[in-house]
Amino acid sequence: MQQPRIRKAALALLASAACALGGAAFAQDIKVGVTVSATGPAASLGIPERNTFALMPKTIGGRKVQYIVLDDATDTTNAVRNTRKLITEDKVDVVVGSTVTPNSLAMIDAVAEAEVPMISMAASSRIVDPVDAKRRWVFKTPQNDQQMAVIIAGHMLRAGVKTVGFIGFADAYGEGWWNEFSKVADARGLKIVVSERYQRTDTSVTAQILKVTQAQPDAVLIGASGTPAALPQKTLKERNYGGKIYQTHGVANNDFLRVCGKDCEGTYLPAGPVLVAAQLANDHPVKKSAQAYIDVYEKAQGKGSVSTFGAHAWDTVVLLQAAVPVALKKAQPGTKEFRAALRDALEGVRNAAGAHGIFNMSTTDHLGLDQRSAVMVQIKDGGWHLAK
């Protein structure tokens, strides 16, 4: 009689172990698919983003995380190809990218069709606004061009600027800035007297700058990003333009300072707090979270290496750290249900402190940053300084 009981107990123990093993096998890793512009015209933006993903936490919500990072070479076709590969072959739970606005806009159809949440690291408000059937799957971390346009216009008015010249990229980034700034300028009584465009890969903008200087604006806004944004500025200096020059937050990295050199002295730009974190008041709501990213990045890359664009990448995982534990209560990674739950959880993120601001998402706001996420900066003595 004793032996059958022992046999039954052993079988029960084996069954229990099998269930445990099956449960462990089912506990899949969270897969984060990333496409960045680590080469091409936007490389100065994409490289710090790629560097940042190497520093990301290896677990979120108690689950291991795989970061699959691809380079799209600042090309929209590559960005879409990478997105489809990450979704269909790597079976990612979320797509992060891309670095630039044209790539991010091109990726929206792919993620919406597959119903995979996406977090962009590009600036244009068009990436997430309006939150329609496609954009309900899309979120972003950089401050909107719309937000920054308001800050620039306010600074211009306080500085006595009445007329403005515009030169920007002949792509979605430049057009986004033109659309947003022209609306704000019209509402605030600033007169735009000239508007020009150029390609990211151009080596000369002399013809465009001649038209700008002939209009004699009080200030010029350059609607460009990365090191290609230095070309109009250097040409303006060559033509002895004496007015104020404004750049966008798309130039907030050291590579831009290196390429632009002395021609950038005195330039104004709106930027995320991380760029001047040490200069912020101790009670600034973003100082602590911005400094946390700086400490991690500079430990790996060296003092003074931090980039506002790497911080955009960092904030994508700040959002995931807030959303993943919520999604895990509803479904498991690797499933359609988890991707949907993650989308819902991202929309519900509240008071998440990132390197660039405090994120409060909603059903109509897939950025979630307010004016605490931006400061006005001036380039002085080859460095970034809080503008007075």
C-alpha positions as CSV (number, residue, x, y, z in Angstrom):
1,M,0.0,0.0,0.0
2,Q,2.9,2.4,0.8
3,Q,4.5,2.1,-2.7
4,P,1.5,3.4,-4.7
5,R,1.2,6.4,-2.4
6,I,4.9,7.2,-2.9
7,R,4.4,6.8,-6.7
8,K,1.4,9.2,-6.6
9,A,3.4,11.8,-4.6
10,A,6.3,11.6,-7.0
11,L,4.0,12.0,-10.0
12,A,2.4,15.0,-8.4
13,L,5.8,16.6,-7.7
14,L,6.9,16.0,-11.3
15,A,3.6,17.6,-12.6
16,S,4.2,20.6,-10.3
17,A,7.7,21.0,-11.6
18,A,6.5,20.7,-15.2
19,C,4.0,23.5,-14.6
20,A,6.7,25.7,-13.1
21,L,9.0,25.1,-16.0
22,G,6.2,25.8,-18.4
23,G,5.4,29.0,-16.6
24,A,9.1,30.1,-16.7
25,A,9.2,29.3,-20.4
26,F,6.2,31.4,-21.0
27,A,7.7,34.4,-19.2
28,Q,9.1,35.9,-22.4
29,D,11.5,38.8,-22.5
30,I,10.2,42.2,-23.5
31,K,11.5,43.1,-26.9
32,V,12.2,46.8,-27.7
33,G,12.9,47.4,-31.4
34,V,14.9,50.6,-32.1
35,T,15.7,52.4,-35.4
36,V,18.1,55.3,-35.1
37,S,19.9,57.6,-37.6
38,A,23.4,56.6,-36.5
39,T,24.8,57.4,-39.9
40,G,23.9,59.9,-42.6
41,P,23.1,63.6,-42.2
42,A,21.5,63.1,-38.7
43,A,24.3,61.0,-37.3
44,S,25.2,63.6,-34.7
45,L,21.7,63.1,-33.3
46,G,21.5,59.3,-33.7
47,I,24.9,58.3,-32.3
48,P,24.1,59.6,-28.8
49,E,20.7,57.9,-29.0
50,R,22.4,54.6,-29.9
51,N,25.0,55.1,-27.1
52,T,22.1,55.6,-24.7
53,F,20.4,52.4,-25.5
54,A,23.6,50.6,-24.5
55,L,23.0,52.0,-21.0
56,M,19.3,51.2,-20.6
57,P,18.0,49.0,-17.8
58,K,18.1,45.3,-18.6
59,T,14.9,44.6,-16.7
60,I,11.6,46.5,-16.5
61,G,8.7,45.4,-14.3
62,G,10.7,42.3,-13.3
63,R,11.1,41.1,-16.9
64,K,14.3,41.0,-18.9
65,V,14.4,43.4,-21.8
66,Q,16.0,42.9,-25.2
67,Y,17.0,46.1,-27.1
68,I,17.3,45.4,-30.9
69,V,19.0,48.5,-32.3
70,L,19.2,49.1,-36.1
71,D,20.6,52.0,-38.1
72,D,18.4,53.7,-40.8
73,A,21.1,56.0,-42.1
74,T,18.7,59.0,-41.9
75,D,16.7,57.5,-44.8
76,T,12.9,57.1,-44.7
77,T,12.9,53.9,-46.8
78,N,15.4,52.3,-44.4
79,A,13.4,53.5,-41.4
80,V,10.2,51.8,-42.7
81,R,12.2,48.6,-43.7
82,N,13.7,48.5,-40.2
83,T,10.3,49.0,-38.6
84,R,8.7,46.1,-40.6
85,K,11.7,43.8,-39.9
86,L,11.4,44.5,-36.1
87,I,7.7,43.8,-36.2
88,T,7.6,40.8,-38.5
89,E,10.9,39.0,-37.8
90,D,11.9,40.1,-34.3
91,K,8.4,40.2,-33.0
92,V,9.0,43.3,-30.9
93,D,6.5,44.6,-28.3
94,V,7.3,48.2,-29.0
95,V,9.1,50.2,-31.7
96,V,11.3,53.2,-30.7
97,G,12.4,55.7,-33.4
98,S,13.3,57.2,-35.5
99,T,15.8,60.1,-34.8
100,V,14.3,62.5,-37.4
101,T,10.8,63.7,-38.3
102,P,10.6,62.4,-41.9
103,N,11.6,58.9,-40.8
104,S,9.2,58.9,-37.9
105,L,6.3,60.1,-40.0
106,A,7.0,57.4,-42.6
107,M,6.9,54.7,-39.9
108,I,3.4,55.4,-38.6
109,D,1.6,53.3,-41.2
110,A,3.7,50.3,-40.4
111,V,3.1,50.4,-36.6
112,A,-0.6,51.3,-36.9
113,E,-1.2,48.4,-39.4
114,A,0.5,45.9,-37.1
115,E,-1.0,47.5,-33.9
116,V,2.4,47.9,-32.2
117,P,3.0,50.9,-30.0
118,M,5.7,53.3,-31.2
119,I,7.7,56.0,-29.3
120,S,9.4,58.5,-31.6
121,M,12.5,60.5,-30.7
122,A,11.7,63.3,-33.3
123,A,10.3,66.7,-32.8
124,S,7.4,67.5,-35.1
125,S,4.0,67.7,-33.5
126,R,2.6,66.0,-36.7
127,I,4.0,62.7,-35.4
128,V,1.4,62.5,-32.6
129,D,-1.2,65.2,-33.5
130,P,-4.0,64.7,-34.0
131,V,-4.5,61.4,-32.1
132,D,-6.4,59.7,-34.9
133,A,-6.9,56.0,-35.7
134,K,-3.2,55.6,-36.7
135,R,-1.6,58.0,-34.2
136,R,-3.3,56.3,-31.3
137,W,-0.4,53.9,-31.5
138,V,2.3,56.6,-31.6
139,F,3.9,58.5,-28.7
140,K,7.0,60.8,-28.6
141,T,9.6,62.2,-26.2
142,P,11.0,65.4,-27.7
143,Q,9.3,68.7,-27.1
144,N,7.0,69.7,-30.0
145,D,8.1,72.3,-32.6
146,Q,4.9,74.0,-31.6
147,Q,6.0,74.4,-28.0
148,M,9.4,75.6,-29.0
149,A,8.0,78.1,-31.5
150,V,6.1,79.8,-28.8
151,I,9.2,80.1,-26.7
152,I,11.2,81.6,-29.6
153,A,8.5,84.1,-30.5
154,G,8.3,85.2,-26.9
155,H,12.0,85.8,-26.7
156,M,12.1,87.7,-30.0
157,L,9.4,90.0,-28.8
158,R,11.1,90.7,-25.5
159,A,14.3,91.4,-27.5
160,G,12.5,94.0,-29.7
161,V,12.4,91.9,-32.9
162,K,9.7,93.0,-35.3
163,T,10.7,91.3,-38.6
164,V,12.0,87.7,-39.1
165,G,13.6,85.7,-41.9
166,F,13.2,81.9,-42.1
167,I,15.4,79.3,-43.7
168,G,14.8,75.6,-43.1
169,F,15.1,72.1,-44.4
170,A,13.1,71.2,-47.5
171,D,11.5,68.3,-45.7
172,A,9.0,67.5,-43.0
173,Y,11.2,69.0,-40.2
174,G,11.6,72.3,-42.0
175,E,8.0,72.5,-43.1
176,G,6.8,71.6,-39.6
177,W,8.8,74.5,-38.1
178,W,7.6,76.8,-40.8
179,N,4.0,75.9,-40.2
180,E,4.2,76.2,-36.4
181,F,6.4,79.3,-36.3
182,S,4.4,81.2,-38.9
183,K,1.2,80.7,-37.0
184,V,2.7,81.9,-33.7
185,A,4.5,84.8,-35.4
186,D,1.2,86.0,-37.0
187,A,-0.6,85.7,-33.7
188,R,2.1,87.6,-31.9
189,G,2.6,90.4,-34.4
190,L,5.9,89.3,-35.8
191,K,6.3,89.8,-39.6
192,I,8.0,87.1,-41.6
193,V,9.6,88.9,-44.5
194,V,11.4,86.0,-46.3
195,S,11.2,82.2,-46.3
196,E,13.8,79.9,-47.9
197,R,14.5,76.1,-48.0
198,Y,17.6,73.9,-48.5
199,Q,18.4,70.2,-48.4
200,R,20.2,68.4,-45.5
201,T,22.9,67.3,-47.9
202,D,23.5,70.8,-49.6
203,T,27.0,72.2,-49.4
204,S,26.1,75.8,-50.2
205,V,23.1,78.0,-49.3
206,T,24.6,81.3,-50.7
207,A,21.6,82.0,-53.0
208,Q,19.1,81.5,-50.2
209,I,21.0,83.6,-47.7
210,L,21.4,86.4,-50.2
211,K,17.6,86.6,-50.4
212,V,17.4,86.5,-46.6
213,T,19.9,89.3,-46.0
214,Q,18.4,91.5,-48.8
215,A,15.1,91.4,-46.8
216,Q,17.0,92.9,-43.8
217,P,15.1,91.0,-41.1
218,D,15.7,91.9,-37.4
219,A,16.2,88.2,-36.7
220,V,16.6,84.9,-38.6
221,L,15.2,81.5,-37.5
222,I,17.0,78.5,-39.0
223,G,14.5,75.5,-39.1
224,A,17.0,72.7,-39.3
225,S,18.7,70.1,-37.1
226,G,22.1,68.5,-36.5
227,T,25.3,69.7,-38.1
228,P,23.6,70.6,-41.4
229,A,22.0,73.5,-39.4
230,A,25.4,75.1,-39.2
231,L,25.6,75.9,-43.0
232,P,23.0,78.8,-43.1
233,Q,24.5,80.2,-39.9
234,K,28.0,80.2,-41.2
235,T,26.8,81.7,-44.5
236,L,24.9,84.5,-42.6
237,K,28.1,85.4,-40.8
238,E,30.1,85.4,-44.1
239,R,27.5,87.9,-45.4
240,N,28.1,90.0,-42.3
241,Y,24.5,89.7,-41.1
242,G,24.2,91.6,-37.9
243,G,20.8,90.6,-36.6
244,K,19.9,88.0,-34.0
245,I,20.1,84.3,-35.1
246,Y,17.8,81.6,-33.6
247,Q,18.2,77.9,-34.0
248,T,15.8,75.1,-33.0
249,H,16.2,72.5,-30.3
250,G,17.4,70.2,-33.2
251,V,21.0,71.6,-32.8
252,A,21.4,71.0,-29.1
253,N,24.6,68.8,-29.2
254,N,28.3,69.3,-29.1
255,D,28.8,68.3,-32.7
256,F,26.8,71.3,-33.8
257,L,29.1,73.5,-31.6
258,R,32.2,71.9,-33.2
259,V,31.0,72.4,-36.8
260,C,29.6,75.9,-36.4
261,G,32.5,77.1,-34.2
262,K,32.8,80.9,-33.6
263,D,30.0,81.6,-36.1
264,C,27.5,80.3,-33.5
265,E,28.5,82.8,-30.8
266,G,25.5,84.6,-29.5
267,T,22.9,82.3,-31.0
268,Y,19.7,81.6,-29.2
269,L,17.7,78.3,-29.1
270,P,15.0,76.7,-27.0
271,A,16.2,73.4,-25.5
272,G,15.3,70.7,-23.0
273,P,16.5,71.3,-19.4
274,V,19.1,68.5,-19.7
275,L,21.3,70.7,-21.8
276,V,21.9,73.1,-18.9
277,A,20.9,71.0,-15.9
278,A,23.8,72.2,-13.7
279,Q,22.6,75.8,-14.3
280,L,19.0,75.2,-13.2
281,A,17.7,76.3,-9.9
282,N,17.8,73.5,-7.3
283,D,14.0,73.6,-7.1
284,H,13.5,73.1,-10.8
285,P,11.2,70.1,-11.2
286,V,13.4,68.4,-13.9
287,K,16.9,69.1,-12.4
288,K,17.2,65.8,-10.5
289,S,15.9,63.5,-13.3
290,A,18.0,65.4,-15.9
291,Q,21.1,65.1,-13.8
292,A,20.5,61.4,-13.3
293,Y,20.7,60.8,-17.0
294,I,23.8,63.0,-17.3
295,D,25.6,61.0,-14.6
296,V,24.9,57.7,-16.3
297,Y,25.9,58.9,-19.8
298,E,29.0,60.8,-18.8
299,K,30.2,57.9,-16.7
300,A,30.2,55.8,-19.9
301,Q,31.1,58.4,-22.6
302,G,33.2,61.0,-20.7
303,K,32.6,64.4,-19.0
304,G,30.9,66.9,-21.3
305,S,29.7,64.2,-23.7
306,V,26.0,64.4,-22.8
307,S,23.5,65.2,-25.6
308,T,20.0,66.4,-25.6
309,F,19.2,63.7,-28.3
310,G,20.5,60.9,-26.1
311,A,18.2,62.2,-23.5
312,H,15.2,61.8,-25.9
313,A,16.2,58.1,-26.1
314,W,16.5,57.9,-22.3
315,D,13.0,59.2,-21.9
316,T,11.5,56.5,-24.1
317,V,12.5,54.0,-21.4
318,V,11.3,56.3,-18.7
319,L,7.9,55.9,-20.3
320,L,8.3,52.2,-20.6
321,Q,9.2,51.9,-17.0
322,A,6.0,53.6,-16.1
323,A,3.8,51.6,-18.6
324,V,5.2,48.1,-18.6
325,P,4.2,47.1,-15.1
326,V,0.7,48.2,-15.8
327,A,0.5,46.2,-19.1
328,L,2.0,43.1,-17.5
329,K,-1.1,42.9,-15.2
330,K,-3.2,42.3,-18.3
331,A,-1.1,40.2,-20.7
332,Q,2.3,38.7,-21.4
333,P,5.0,40.0,-23.7
334,G,5.1,38.6,-27.3
335,T,1.3,38.8,-27.6
336,K,-1.1,41.1,-29.4
337,E,-2.9,41.6,-26.1
338,F,0.3,42.8,-24.4
339,R,1.0,45.3,-27.2
340,A,-2.5,46.7,-26.9
341,A,-2.2,46.8,-23.1
342,L,1.1,48.6,-23.4
343,R,-0.4,51.2,-25.7
344,D,-3.2,51.8,-23.2
345,A,-0.7,52.1,-20.3
346,L,1.5,54.6,-22.2
347,E,-1.6,56.7,-22.7
348,G,-2.1,56.6,-18.9
349,V,1.4,57.6,-17.9
350,R,1.3,60.2,-15.1
351,N,4.1,62.3,-13.5
352,A,6.9,60.3,-15.0
353,A,10.1,62.3,-14.5
354,G,12.4,62.2,-17.5
355,A,15.6,63.9,-18.5
356,H,13.6,66.5,-20.5
357,G,10.5,67.0,-18.4
358,I,7.5,65.5,-16.5
359,F,5.4,63.3,-18.7
360,N,1.6,63.3,-18.3
361,M,0.0,61.5,-21.3
362,S,-3.7,61.4,-22.1
363,T,-6.1,60.2,-24.9
364,T,-5.5,63.5,-26.8
365,D,-1.9,64.2,-25.8
366,H,0.8,61.6,-26.7
367,L,3.7,63.8,-25.7
368,G,2.6,64.9,-22.3
369,L,5.2,67.6,-21.7
370,D,4.4,71.1,-20.5
371,Q,6.5,74.3,-20.4
372,R,8.6,72.9,-17.6
373,S,10.3,70.9,-20.4
374,A,12.0,73.8,-22.1
375,V,14.4,76.7,-21.4
376,M,15.9,79.4,-23.6
377,V,19.6,78.9,-24.2
378,Q,22.3,81.1,-25.6
379,I,25.6,79.9,-27.1
380,K,28.4,81.8,-25.4
381,D,32.2,81.1,-25.2
382,G,31.6,77.9,-27.2
383,G,29.1,76.4,-24.7
384,W,25.5,76.4,-23.6
385,H,24.2,79.0,-21.1
386,L,20.8,79.8,-19.7
387,A,19.6,82.9,-21.5
388,K,18.5,85.8,-19.3
